[in-house]
Structure formats: structure tokens, C-alpha cells
Amino acid sequence: MQPIVMGTGEQGAIHAAALRRLDTLTKPLGSLGRIEALAAQLCAIQDSLQPRIDAPHVVVFAGDHGAAERGVSAYPRAVTAQMVLNYLAGGAAINVLARIHSLDLTVVDAGVDASFEAHDNLIDAKIRRGTRDYVVEPAMTTAECRSALDRGAAVAERIAAGGSNTLVLGEMGIGNTGAATLLMHGLTGLSLTRCVGRGTGLDDAGLVRKLGILTTARARAPKTTEPLELLTEFGGYEIAMLVGAFLAARSLRLVMVVDGFTVTVAAALAARVEPRTLDCCVFGHRSAEQAHTALLQELGVTPLLDLGMRLGEGTGGALAVPLLRSAAALFNDMATFESAGVSEKAGG
């Protein structure tokens, strides 16, 4: 996979103009470090020298995985539905972060093995009550994969129509780091050993068991590398909807805040379909899942935060939103040397 290069043409011109403005602000050159690069990226995404973070919205896509019954996670499959109910009741970590940072929160039922009552914060986009067991057959049909992509795109479009220009993308699904491992392996060619991790907290024996299950699954379809074929063979409905959301958000020029390992895998899949997707992605944090570091390196990106987190559900992305707000505010509101009457560095 190729490192990100900021877009050329009009987007590249806005990015360059933003960097020039940053150099005129009342501070030593480059003294705001990566916040300056972030501010310039926001300008490029929004095609504006007045970047804004409007109504940032956390979207948690949830789905179950047939292979979860094989023990690829430390938790039983029923936890997916239980956590969705926890989100809707306001009791999860992402709910707390959404409240304190004034973020809207929507949960998307992409394919949870349960039925839920209607709720203002729930979108019912269910494809099926969980994917099939990818060890013995494709996780989904081609038609289901296409439908998941379309439904994920519709979610992004709906939220943008409500006034948000910033999406924090998260996920929930017991077993989905196993699916993400297979997808990363297929995309990058890195060994399954490099791509596998402990997920929700597997012990050493559990990690060996997980690697064995994934090795067997990959042997069923060893040559699949095309992104949508990979999704069909090994993905989850929530991962496919994330890919659709990334692609739609790119076309809408939304800022996309990427959470941890599984969401980064979805971003990588979307980037294989539309490489410019990554120009609009801000990588919120580096997960403690060991494969996340390798994938970020493959993509050529550096996340904003590195806090040793591995929770998922959009929490790392939510914690990064104050940095986005700060970058936009500093860019817009700081005085220039000329407007403030402050002398510049000797020599210009």
C-alpha cells in the first residue's frame, strides 16, 4: 500500500495556502507542531481557509460474526447486543465521552443477532442476524456486501444532511478483530501473525487458538485480495458499512475521524477502492492492538494520540475531536504578525 500524498490540483492549492497562513500567525514558525498540519488538512478537506468542525457525530456500526462461536474472542457473541443496549441506555465509555465533548451519537444495527426496539439514537440497517462462519463459507453474499456498502453510505449522507461535517467512526462486534485480521492480511500481504492481536483480551492460549482459526479460514480462500471480494469472504456487516460510509463521506468532503484497528482496516479497504479517501481521514489514535501499528505504517499515517487504548466503539476518535476543534480555532482566530503589530523573526 502506498503512503498518503495530499491531493493535487485545487485541494493541494488550498493546503499550500493554509500552510502559508500558518506561517504568518503570531508564533515561531512550526511551533504548534502537528496541530499545524492538522489545521492545513482540515482546510484541504473542506476546500476553505476558514475550517470548521460542525456538529461532530459519532457513529458506531454494530454487527455479529458467525466465526465468533469458534472462540476468536474472549467474550461470548451475546455481548454485541448487550453493548448496543448499553449504548442506547447511555452507559458506555463512548456515551460518557460524547456527553462531555458535546458529540452526537448514533448506533447502527448493521447485523446484530438480536432485535431492538425503536430508539432515537438507533438506525436499523440490519442485513442479517450475523455473518456466516467464514471458516467454512463466505461471510456474506455478494448482494449482501453491496447492500451493506449502500446502507453505510446512506448513514453518512443522512448525518451530513443533518448539519454535521465531521464523523467519528467506531464499531462494535464480538469477533470483529478476527475479521479485520483476515482483511488486513489480504490487503497488505503481511503474515497473519503480524496482523493478529488479542482483541478484547485473549490470553496466550486464546491468541494461539485465534491464529489457528484464522489460518484455516484463509486457507479456504487463499488468493483473494480484491477489497470487495475480501469483504464478502471474511468481513462483517459493520465493517462493510464502515467502508460505504468512508466512500460516501469522501464524496461529501466530510472530515472522518478514524478510531482503532477495525475502523482503520475499513479505511484501508475504502482507500483501495478510492485512494483519495485517506486525504479526508484523521487518524484519532494508535490502538494497543499490535496489528494497528503495522497497518498505520502501511498506510503511511501517524495518529494524533497514543494512549494504550484498545476499547473500540469510537472512543479514541472521540478523544481526538478536541484537537480538531483546537486546530480550526487556532487557524481562524489567531492574529497575524501584521494585524497584531508584532515584529517577525529577524531576517523575515
ROKEPA-37596 format. One record per residue (C-alpha): residue number from 1; residue in three letters; x, y, z. Coordinates in pm, 1 decimal, always signed. Example, Ala and Ser with C-alpha at 12.3 -4.5 7.8 and 13.67 -1.06 7.14 Angstrom:
// residues 2
+------+------+----------+----------+----------+
: resi : resn :     east :    north :       up :
+------+------+----------+----------+----------+
:    1 :  ALA :  +1230.0 :   -450.0 :   +780.0 :
:    2 :  SER :  +1367.0 :   -106.0 :   +714.0 :
+------+------+----------+----------+----------+
// end
This chain:
// residues 348
+------+------+----------+----------+----------+
: resi : resn :     east :    north :       up :
+------+------+----------+----------+----------+
:    1 :  MET :     +0.0 :     +0.0 :     +0.0 :
:    2 :  GLN :   +124.4 :   +348.3 :    -83.2 :
:    3 :  PRO :   +170.3 :   +632.0 :   +170.1 :
:    4 :  ILE :    -75.9 :   +917.7 :   +157.4 :
:    5 :  VAL :     +8.0 :  +1216.1 :    -60.3 :
:    6 :  MET :   -204.0 :  +1528.6 :    -10.6 :
:    7 :  GLY :   -426.3 :  +1587.1 :   -311.2 :
:    8 :  THR :   -305.5 :  +1786.4 :   -606.7 :
:    9 :  GLY :   -499.4 :  +2047.5 :   -800.2 :
:   10 :  GLU :   -742.6 :  +2268.3 :   -612.3 :
:   11 :  GLN :   -722.5 :  +2071.1 :   -287.8 :
:   12 :  GLY :   -343.3 :  +2086.1 :   -296.4 :
:   13 :  ALA :   -358.1 :  +2462.2 :   -359.3 :
:   14 :  ILE :   -578.7 :  +2515.5 :    -53.7 :
:   15 :  HIS :   -342.8 :  +2303.5 :   +154.5 :
:   16 :  ALA :    -45.0 :  +2512.1 :    +41.2 :
:   17 :  ALA :   -231.4 :  +2837.4 :   +111.4 :
:   18 :  ALA :   -318.1 :  +2713.0 :   +460.5 :
:   19 :  LEU :    +46.3 :  +2639.3 :   +533.3 :
:   20 :  ARG :   +140.2 :  +2990.3 :   +420.0 :
:   21 :  ARG :   -120.5 :  +3144.5 :   +651.1 :
:   22 :  LEU :     +3.9 :  +2937.2 :   +944.8 :
:   23 :  ASP :   +348.9 :  +3087.5 :   +890.4 :
:   24 :  THR :   +204.5 :  +3440.2 :   +930.1 :
:   25 :  LEU :    +43.7 :  +3377.7 :  +1270.7 :
:   26 :  THR :   +193.7 :  +3521.9 :  +1589.0 :
:   27 :  LYS :   +412.9 :  +3227.3 :  +1685.9 :
:   28 :  PRO :   +752.3 :  +3091.5 :  +1592.1 :
:   29 :  LEU :   +743.8 :  +2900.4 :  +1264.6 :
:   30 :  GLY :   +612.0 :  +2548.0 :  +1313.0 :
:   31 :  SER :   +577.2 :  +2591.2 :  +1688.6 :
:   32 :  LEU :   +230.2 :  +2434.3 :  +1702.8 :
:   33 :  GLY :   +377.8 :  +2113.6 :  +1567.3 :
:   34 :  ARG :   +131.2 :  +1860.7 :  +1429.4 :
:   35 :  ILE :   -162.8 :  +2088.2 :  +1507.7 :
:   36 :  GLU :    -48.7 :  +2299.2 :  +1213.6 :
:   37 :  ALA :    -53.4 :  +2000.7 :   +978.9 :
:   38 :  LEU :   -397.2 :  +1910.1 :  +1111.8 :
:   39 :  ALA :   -530.5 :  +2261.4 :  +1050.8 :
:   40 :  ALA :   -399.0 :  +2257.1 :   +693.8 :
:   41 :  GLN :   -557.0 :  +1916.6 :   +635.4 :
:   42 :  LEU :   -894.1 :  +2044.4 :   +758.7 :
:   43 :  CYS :   -866.9 :  +2335.2 :   +514.0 :
:   44 :  ALA :   -789.2 :  +2098.2 :   +228.5 :
:   45 :  ILE :  -1075.3 :  +1862.5 :   +313.0 :
:   46 :  GLN :  -1326.3 :  +2148.1 :   +333.4 :
:   47 :  ASP :  -1178.1 :  +2346.9 :    +44.8 :
:   48 :  SER :  -1175.2 :  +2654.0 :   +267.8 :
:   49 :  LEU :   -936.9 :  +2878.5 :   +458.4 :
:   50 :  GLN :  -1198.0 :  +2900.9 :   +734.5 :
:   51 :  PRO :  -1209.4 :  +2541.5 :   +862.6 :
:   52 :  ARG :  -1495.9 :  +2442.7 :  +1092.5 :
:   53 :  ILE :  -1588.0 :  +2140.4 :  +1299.5 :
:   54 :  ASP :  -1967.4 :  +2146.7 :  +1281.1 :
:   55 :  ALA :  -2187.3 :  +1913.7 :  +1488.5 :
:   56 :  PRO :  -1934.4 :  +1628.6 :  +1511.9 :
:   57 :  HIS :  -2116.4 :  +1297.4 :  +1517.7 :
:   58 :  VAL :  -2003.7 :   +958.2 :  +1648.3 :
:   59 :  VAL :  -2139.4 :   +663.8 :  +1451.5 :
:   60 :  VAL :  -2096.6 :   +315.3 :  +1598.5 :
:   61 :  PHE :  -2166.7 :    +36.9 :  +1348.5 :
:   62 :  ALA :  -2251.4 :   -293.1 :  +1521.7 :
:   63 :  GLY :  -2268.3 :   -646.2 :  +1385.6 :
:   64 :  ASP :  -2218.0 :  -1009.1 :  +1481.2 :
:   65 :  HIS :  -1984.6 :  -1265.6 :  +1324.7 :
:   66 :  GLY :  -2055.1 :  -1631.9 :  +1265.6 :
:   67 :  ALA :  -1697.3 :  -1728.6 :  +1345.5 :
:   68 :  ALA :  -1731.5 :  -1579.3 :  +1696.0 :
:   69 :  GLU :  -1878.9 :  -1911.7 :  +1808.4 :
:   70 :  ARG :  -1536.7 :  -2069.1 :  +1749.6 :
:   71 :  GLY :  -1369.1 :  -1872.3 :  +2027.9 :
:   72 :  VAL :  -1186.7 :  -1596.2 :  +1840.1 :
:   73 :  SER :  -1282.9 :  -1354.2 :  +2119.5 :
:   74 :  ALA :  -1254.1 :  -1356.0 :  +2496.8 :
:   75 :  TYR :  -1625.0 :  -1264.5 :  +2519.5 :
:   76 :  PRO :  -1938.3 :  -1450.2 :  +2404.7 :
:   77 :  ARG :  -2123.7 :  -1333.9 :  +2095.1 :
:   78 :  ALA :  -2421.1 :  -1217.2 :  +2304.7 :
:   79 :  VAL :  -2212.4 :   -923.1 :  +2427.2 :
:   80 :  THR :  -2260.9 :   -740.8 :  +2094.6 :
:   81 :  ALA :  -2635.2 :   -700.0 :  +2153.2 :
:   82 :  GLN :  -2581.8 :   -626.8 :  +2522.2 :
:   83 :  MET :  -2341.6 :   -346.1 :  +2441.1 :
:   84 :  VAL :  -2579.3 :   -196.9 :  +2186.1 :
:   85 :  LEU :  -2838.6 :   -175.6 :  +2463.5 :
:   86 :  ASN :  -2573.3 :    -18.0 :  +2686.8 :
:   87 :  TYR :  -2503.8 :   +248.9 :  +2421.9 :
:   88 :  LEU :  -2874.0 :   +323.3 :  +2388.0 :
:   89 :  ALA :  -2905.7 :   +348.9 :  +2768.0 :
:   90 :  GLY :  -2611.4 :   +592.7 :  +2781.6 :
:   91 :  GLY :  -2384.6 :   +377.6 :  +2997.8 :
:   92 :  ALA :  -2081.8 :   +301.8 :  +2780.9 :
:   93 :  ALA :  -1747.9 :   +481.9 :  +2759.6 :
:   94 :  ILE :  -1841.5 :   +634.5 :  +2425.3 :
:   95 :  ASN :  -2159.6 :   +779.2 :  +2580.0 :
:   96 :  VAL :  -1956.1 :   +949.8 :  +2851.2 :
:   97 :  LEU :  -1710.4 :  +1094.4 :  +2600.4 :
:   98 :  ALA :  -1990.0 :  +1205.1 :  +2369.0 :
:   99 :  ARG :  -2157.5 :  +1392.4 :  +2654.6 :
:  100 :  ILE :  -1850.0 :  +1572.2 :  +2783.3 :
:  101 :  HIS :  -1730.2 :  +1667.8 :  +2434.0 :
:  102 :  SER :  -2077.0 :  +1762.1 :  +2300.2 :
:  103 :  LEU :  -2083.5 :  +1494.0 :  +2031.0 :
:  104 :  ASP :  -2397.0 :  +1346.2 :  +1881.4 :
:  105 :  LEU :  -2407.5 :   +965.9 :  +1891.4 :
:  106 :  THR :  -2581.0 :   +720.4 :  +1661.5 :
:  107 :  VAL :  -2567.8 :   +341.4 :  +1678.1 :
:  108 :  VAL :  -2623.3 :   +148.2 :  +1354.9 :
:  109 :  ASP :  -2750.4 :   -210.1 :  +1372.0 :
:  110 :  ALA :  -2565.6 :   -347.7 :  +1071.0 :
:  111 :  GLY :  -2620.0 :   -713.0 :  +1156.6 :
:  112 :  VAL :  -2658.2 :   -781.4 :  +1528.1 :
:  113 :  ASP :  -2802.6 :  -1117.7 :  +1629.2 :
:  114 :  ALA :  -3089.4 :   -956.1 :  +1819.6 :
:  115 :  SER :  -3395.5 :   -738.3 :  +1773.1 :
:  116 :  PHE :  -3413.0 :   -390.2 :  +1923.4 :
:  117 :  GLU :  -3699.4 :   -157.5 :  +1995.0 :
:  118 :  ALA :  -3705.4 :   +170.1 :  +1806.9 :
:  119 :  HIS :  -3480.8 :   +435.3 :  +1960.6 :
:  120 :  ASP :  -3391.9 :   +791.0 :  +1858.7 :
:  121 :  ASN :  -3021.4 :   +704.4 :  +1857.1 :
:  122 :  LEU :  -3054.0 :   +375.8 :  +1666.4 :
:  123 :  ILE :  -3059.2 :   +322.8 :  +1289.7 :
:  124 :  ASP :  -3190.5 :    -19.0 :  +1186.1 :
:  125 :  ALA :  -2983.3 :   -113.1 :   +881.2 :
:  126 :  LYS :  -2967.1 :   -484.3 :   +959.4 :
:  127 :  ILE :  -2864.3 :   -708.7 :   +671.2 :
:  128 :  ARG :  -2887.1 :  -1037.1 :   +861.6 :
:  129 :  ARG :  -2853.9 :  -1154.6 :  +1221.8 :
:  130 :  GLY :  -2478.8 :  -1200.8 :  +1195.6 :
:  131 :  THR :  -2248.9 :  -1311.0 :   +915.2 :
:  132 :  ARG :  -2187.7 :  -1674.1 :   +824.7 :
:  133 :  ASP :  -1889.0 :  -1866.5 :   +958.4 :
:  134 :  TYR :  -1600.7 :  -1760.5 :   +732.5 :
:  135 :  VAL :  -1404.4 :  -2072.3 :   +824.9 :
:  136 :  VAL :  -1634.9 :  -2288.6 :   +612.3 :
:  137 :  GLU :  -1806.0 :  -2045.0 :   +370.5 :
:  138 :  PRO :  -1806.8 :  -1678.0 :   +267.2 :
:  139 :  ALA :  -1917.6 :  -1448.9 :   +547.8 :
:  140 :  MET :  -2175.7 :  -1282.7 :   +324.1 :
:  141 :  THR :  -2311.5 :  -1298.0 :    -27.2 :
:  142 :  THR :  -2205.6 :  -1050.9 :   -293.1 :
:  143 :  ALA :  -2552.2 :   -894.7 :   -280.3 :
:  144 :  GLU :  -2532.8 :   -857.9 :    +98.1 :
:  145 :  CYS :  -2192.6 :   -691.9 :    +72.3 :
:  146 :  ARG :  -2320.4 :   -442.4 :   -185.2 :
:  147 :  SER :  -2627.3 :   -372.6 :    +28.8 :
:  148 :  ALA :  -2408.2 :   -312.1 :   +334.5 :
:  149 :  LEU :  -2192.2 :    -67.1 :   +138.8 :
:  150 :  ASP :  -2502.1 :   +119.2 :    +21.2 :
:  151 :  ARG :  -2655.2 :   +130.6 :   +368.9 :
:  152 :  GLY :  -2332.5 :   +260.2 :   +521.1 :
:  153 :  ALA :  -2320.0 :   +532.2 :   +256.9 :
:  154 :  ALA :  -2681.4 :   +624.4 :   +334.3 :
:  155 :  VAL :  -2596.0 :   +663.6 :   +703.5 :
:  156 :  ALA :  -2314.3 :   +908.7 :   +623.3 :
:  157 :  GLU :  -2537.8 :  +1102.2 :   +385.2 :
:  158 :  ARG :  -2817.1 :  +1119.2 :   +643.8 :
:  159 :  ILE :  -2589.2 :  +1255.5 :   +914.2 :
:  160 :  ALA :  -2434.4 :  +1509.1 :   +677.6 :
:  161 :  ALA :  -2783.8 :  +1624.4 :   +577.4 :
:  162 :  GLY :  -2846.9 :  +1692.0 :   +946.9 :
:  163 :  GLY :  -2567.4 :  +1950.2 :   +956.3 :
:  164 :  SER :  -2258.3 :  +1752.4 :  +1057.2 :
:  165 :  ASN :  -1933.1 :  +1792.6 :   +866.6 :
:  166 :  THR :  -1730.8 :  +1563.5 :  +1094.3 :
:  167 :  LEU :  -1785.9 :  +1190.9 :  +1151.1 :
:  168 :  VAL :  -1617.5 :   +989.9 :  +1424.8 :
:  169 :  LEU :  -1638.5 :   +631.4 :  +1303.6 :
:  170 :  GLY :  -1649.7 :   +344.4 :  +1552.0 :
:  171 :  GLU :  -1759.3 :    -18.0 :  +1566.9 :
:  172 :  MET :  -1882.0 :   -294.2 :  +1794.6 :
:  173 :  GLY :  -1890.2 :   -664.7 :  +1717.9 :
:  174 :  ILE :  -1760.1 :   -960.3 :  +1912.9 :
:  175 :  GLY :  -1511.9 :  -1133.2 :  +1685.8 :
:  176 :  ASN :  -1458.2 :   -843.3 :  +1451.4 :
:  177 :  THR :  -1083.4 :   -813.5 :  +1513.2 :
:  178 :  GLY :  -1058.4 :  -1165.5 :  +1369.1 :
:  179 :  ALA :  -1234.9 :  -1049.5 :  +1054.0 :
:  180 :  ALA :  -1018.9 :   -735.3 :  +1048.5 :
:  181 :  THR :   -706.1 :   -950.9 :  +1074.0 :
:  182 :  LEU :   -803.9 :  -1152.5 :   +767.5 :
:  183 :  LEU :   -890.7 :   -835.3 :   +575.8 :
:  184 :  MET :   -561.7 :   -666.1 :   +666.3 :
:  185 :  HIS :   -367.6 :   -977.3 :   +568.3 :
:  186 :  GLY :   -544.7 :   -993.7 :   +232.7 :
:  187 :  LEU :   -489.9 :   -623.4 :   +161.5 :
:  188 :  THR :   -128.3 :   -589.7 :   +270.0 :
:  189 :  GLY :    +24.0 :   -933.8 :   +224.4 :
:  190 :  LEU :   +164.6 :   -917.6 :   +576.4 :
:  191 :  SER :   +161.0 :  -1251.2 :   +757.7 :
:  192 :  LEU :   -138.0 :  -1344.0 :   +971.8 :
:  193 :  THR :    +97.6 :  -1345.5 :  +1268.9 :
:  194 :  ARG :   +170.8 :   -974.1 :  +1207.1 :
:  195 :  CYS :   -198.3 :   -899.0 :  +1161.0 :
:  196 :  VAL :   -348.9 :  -1085.6 :  +1456.0 :
:  197 :  GLY :   -394.1 :   -948.8 :  +1807.7 :
:  198 :  ARG :   -559.9 :  -1013.3 :  +2139.8 :
:  199 :  GLY :   -878.3 :   -822.8 :  +2060.3 :
:  200 :  THR :  -1091.3 :   -798.2 :  +2372.8 :
:  201 :  GLY :   -815.5 :   -950.8 :  +2583.8 :
:  202 :  LEU :   -730.2 :  -1306.4 :  +2481.6 :
:  203 :  ASP :   -465.9 :  -1483.5 :  +2688.6 :
:  204 :  ASP :   -171.6 :  -1658.2 :  +2522.4 :
:  205 :  ALA :   -363.5 :  -1980.3 :  +2463.4 :
:  206 :  GLY :   -656.2 :  -1785.8 :  +2322.3 :
:  207 :  LEU :   -428.3 :  -1597.0 :  +2086.3 :
:  208 :  VAL :   -282.1 :  -1924.5 :  +1955.3 :
:  209 :  ARG :   -635.2 :  -2059.0 :  +1907.3 :
:  210 :  LYS :   -743.0 :  -1743.1 :  +1724.4 :
:  211 :  LEU :   -443.1 :  -1757.9 :  +1490.1 :
:  212 :  GLY :   -518.9 :  -2122.0 :  +1411.4 :
:  213 :  ILE :   -882.1 :  -2045.2 :  +1328.6 :
:  214 :  LEU :   -783.4 :  -1755.5 :  +1104.3 :
:  215 :  THR :   -518.7 :  -1964.8 :   +929.3 :
:  216 :  THR :   -781.5 :  -2227.2 :   +847.7 :
:  217 :  ALA :  -1020.2 :  -1959.1 :   +723.3 :
:  218 :  ARG :   -760.1 :  -1802.7 :   +495.9 :
:  219 :  ALA :   -674.5 :  -2142.3 :   +350.5 :
:  220 :  ARG :  -1035.2 :  -2164.9 :   +226.7 :
:  221 :  ALA :   -985.6 :  -1858.1 :     +3.2 :
:  222 :  PRO :   -608.1 :  -1807.1 :    -13.4 :
:  223 :  LYS :   -582.9 :  -1590.4 :   -325.2 :
:  224 :  THR :   -849.7 :  -1328.8 :   -250.8 :
:  225 :  THR :   -701.0 :   -976.9 :   -238.0 :
:  226 :  GLU :   -956.3 :   -750.5 :   -408.1 :
:  227 :  PRO :  -1125.3 :   -535.7 :   -140.4 :
:  228 :  LEU :  -1490.0 :   -618.8 :   -205.3 :
:  229 :  GLU :  -1410.7 :   -987.4 :   -251.0 :
:  230 :  LEU :  -1223.3 :   -981.2 :    +80.0 :
:  231 :  LEU :  -1523.3 :   -819.8 :   +248.2 :
:  232 :  THR :  -1752.6 :  -1086.0 :   +106.1 :
:  233 :  GLU :  -1528.9 :  -1371.8 :   +216.2 :
:  234 :  PHE :  -1422.5 :  -1255.2 :   +562.0 :
:  235 :  GLY :  -1581.2 :   -924.3 :   +656.3 :
:  236 :  GLY :  -1857.8 :   -820.9 :   +889.2 :
:  237 :  TYR :  -2167.5 :   -624.5 :   +800.1 :
:  238 :  GLU :  -2048.8 :   -346.4 :  +1030.4 :
:  239 :  ILE :  -1710.4 :   -336.0 :   +855.0 :
:  240 :  ALA :  -1872.9 :   -325.6 :   +511.8 :
:  241 :  MET :  -2099.8 :    -41.5 :   +623.2 :
:  242 :  LEU :  -1797.0 :   +145.9 :   +751.9 :
:  243 :  VAL :  -1639.5 :   +112.9 :   +407.7 :
:  244 :  GLY :  -1955.9 :   +250.3 :   +247.8 :
:  245 :  ALA :  -1963.2 :   +536.6 :   +497.3 :
:  246 :  PHE :  -1599.0 :   +622.7 :   +422.8 :
:  247 :  LEU :  -1663.2 :   +633.0 :    +49.1 :
:  248 :  ALA :  -1974.3 :   +849.2 :    +80.3 :
:  249 :  ALA :  -1810.7 :  +1083.0 :   +331.0 :
:  250 :  ARG :  -1518.3 :  +1130.2 :    +92.3 :
:  251 :  SER :  -1751.8 :  +1239.8 :   -184.7 :
:  252 :  LEU :  -1922.2 :  +1480.3 :    +58.7 :
:  253 :  ARG :  -1583.9 :  +1615.9 :   +179.0 :
:  254 :  LEU :  -1658.1 :  +1531.9 :   +539.6 :
:  255 :  VAL :  -1382.5 :  +1508.7 :   +798.3 :
:  256 :  MET :  -1359.0 :  +1143.9 :   +902.9 :
:  257 :  VAL :  -1202.6 :  +1067.1 :  +1239.0 :
:  258 :  VAL :  -1078.0 :   +708.5 :  +1234.1 :
:  259 :  ASP :  -1085.2 :   +512.6 :  +1558.7 :
:  260 :  GLY :   -885.7 :   +194.7 :  +1617.6 :
:  261 :  PHE :   -774.9 :   -121.4 :  +1438.6 :
:  262 :  THR :  -1100.6 :   -241.7 :  +1284.5 :
:  263 :  VAL :  -1204.2 :   +104.3 :  +1161.7 :
:  264 :  THR :   -856.4 :   +156.9 :  +1015.4 :
:  265 :  VAL :   -895.8 :   -170.3 :   +824.9 :
:  266 :  ALA :  -1224.0 :    -35.9 :   +684.8 :
:  267 :  ALA :  -1047.7 :   +287.1 :   +586.1 :
:  268 :  ALA :   -776.2 :    +85.7 :   +411.2 :
:  269 :  LEU :  -1040.1 :   -110.4 :   +218.9 :
:  270 :  ALA :  -1213.9 :   +212.4 :   +116.5 :
:  271 :  ALA :   -880.6 :   +360.4 :     +9.6 :
:  272 :  ARG :   -817.2 :    +62.0 :   -216.4 :
:  273 :  VAL :  -1149.3 :   +144.5 :   -387.7 :
:  274 :  GLU :  -1094.9 :   +524.6 :   -385.5 :
:  275 :  PRO :   -739.8 :   +629.0 :   -288.8 :
:  276 :  ARG :   -839.1 :   +990.4 :   -216.4 :
:  277 :  THR :  -1045.3 :   +864.1 :    +78.9 :
:  278 :  LEU :   -738.9 :   +888.2 :   +300.6 :
:  279 :  ASP :   -698.4 :  +1260.9 :   +232.1 :
:  280 :  CYS :  -1017.1 :  +1314.5 :   +435.7 :
:  281 :  CYS :   -919.7 :  +1082.0 :   +721.0 :
:  282 :  VAL :   -780.0 :  +1198.6 :  +1053.6 :
:  283 :  PHE :   -646.2 :   +901.0 :  +1247.7 :
:  284 :  GLY :   -753.3 :   +957.8 :  +1604.9 :
:  285 :  HIS :   -532.0 :   +720.8 :  +1799.8 :
:  286 :  ARG :   -299.3 :   +423.5 :  +1791.2 :
:  287 :  SER :   -464.6 :   +119.2 :  +1943.2 :
:  288 :  ALA :   -275.5 :   -116.5 :  +2171.9 :
:  289 :  GLU :   -374.2 :   -392.3 :  +1926.6 :
:  290 :  GLN :    -30.9 :   -474.3 :  +1784.1 :
:  291 :  ALA :   -152.3 :   -502.8 :  +1425.3 :
:  292 :  HIS :   -277.7 :   -144.9 :  +1430.5 :
:  293 :  THR :    +76.1 :     -6.7 :  +1437.3 :
:  294 :  ALA :   +173.1 :   -219.9 :  +1138.3 :
:  295 :  LEU :   -134.4 :   -110.3 :   +943.0 :
:  296 :  LEU :    -78.5 :   +258.5 :  +1017.9 :
:  297 :  GLN :   +276.5 :   +217.1 :   +889.4 :
:  298 :  GLU :   +146.0 :    +50.3 :   +573.1 :
:  299 :  LEU :    -86.8 :   +346.2 :   +518.2 :
:  300 :  GLY :   +190.1 :   +596.4 :   +588.8 :
:  301 :  VAL :     -4.0 :   +783.3 :   +858.7 :
:  302 :  THR :    +59.3 :   +886.7 :  +1219.0 :
:  303 :  PRO :   -234.0 :   +902.9 :  +1461.5 :
:  304 :  LEU :   -294.1 :  +1204.3 :  +1683.3 :
:  305 :  LEU :   -296.9 :  +1013.6 :  +2013.5 :
:  306 :  ASP :   -119.5 :   +710.1 :  +2157.5 :
:  307 :  LEU :   -279.4 :   +626.7 :  +2492.0 :
:  308 :  GLY :   -254.6 :   +247.3 :  +2506.0 :
:  309 :  MET :   -629.6 :   +215.3 :  +2445.9 :
:  310 :  ARG :   -795.6 :    -84.2 :  +2279.2 :
:  311 :  LEU :  -1164.1 :    -35.1 :  +2358.0 :
:  312 :  GLY :  -1308.7 :    +48.0 :  +2017.8 :
:  313 :  GLU :  -1662.7 :   +189.8 :  +1987.9 :
:  314 :  GLY :  -1519.6 :   +522.0 :  +1867.7 :
:  315 :  THR :  -1358.7 :   +620.1 :  +2198.7 :
:  316 :  GLY :  -1012.9 :   +702.3 :  +2060.8 :
:  317 :  GLY :  -1169.6 :   +906.1 :  +1784.2 :
:  318 :  ALA :  -1390.0 :  +1095.7 :  +2028.2 :
:  319 :  LEU :  -1087.9 :  +1189.1 :  +2238.8 :
:  320 :  ALA :   -923.5 :  +1337.4 :  +1928.5 :
:  321 :  VAL :  -1212.4 :  +1573.0 :  +1846.1 :
:  322 :  PRO :  -1093.7 :  +1848.5 :  +2086.6 :
:  323 :  LEU :   -767.1 :  +1855.6 :  +1890.3 :
:  324 :  LEU :   -959.4 :  +1911.3 :  +1566.9 :
:  325 :  ARG :  -1160.0 :  +2190.6 :  +1727.1 :
:  326 :  SER :   -840.6 :  +2344.7 :  +1861.0 :
:  327 :  ALA :   -668.3 :  +2327.6 :  +1522.8 :
:  328 :  ALA :   -959.1 :  +2500.6 :  +1348.7 :
:  329 :  ALA :   -989.7 :  +2768.9 :  +1618.5 :
:  330 :  LEU :   -617.6 :  +2846.7 :  +1621.6 :
:  331 :  PHE :   -611.3 :  +2874.8 :  +1243.7 :
:  332 :  ASN :   -915.6 :  +3103.3 :  +1232.8 :
:  333 :  ASP :   -871.7 :  +3317.7 :  +1542.3 :
:  334 :  MET :   -501.3 :  +3381.1 :  +1597.6 :
:  335 :  ALA :   -372.1 :  +3720.6 :  +1492.5 :
:  336 :  THR :   -109.9 :  +3756.6 :  +1223.0 :
:  337 :  PHE :   +215.8 :  +3940.3 :  +1286.8 :
:  338 :  GLU :    +88.6 :  +4223.6 :  +1068.8 :
:  339 :  SER :   -256.4 :  +4256.9 :  +1229.2 :
:  340 :  ALA :   -116.9 :  +4241.7 :  +1583.9 :
:  341 :  GLY :   +173.7 :  +4475.5 :  +1517.2 :
:  342 :  VAL :   +419.7 :  +4212.2 :  +1637.0 :
:  343 :  SER :   +770.2 :  +4208.1 :  +1493.1 :
:  344 :  GLU :   +862.0 :  +3899.0 :  +1297.0 :
:  345 :  LYS :  +1179.4 :  +3697.4 :  +1341.6 :
:  346 :  ALA :  +1488.3 :  +3889.7 :  +1237.4 :
:  347 :  GLY :  +1563.0 :  +3823.8 :   +874.4 :
:  348 :  GLY :  +1197.9 :  +3767.5 :   +779.1 :
+------+------+----------+----------+----------+
// end
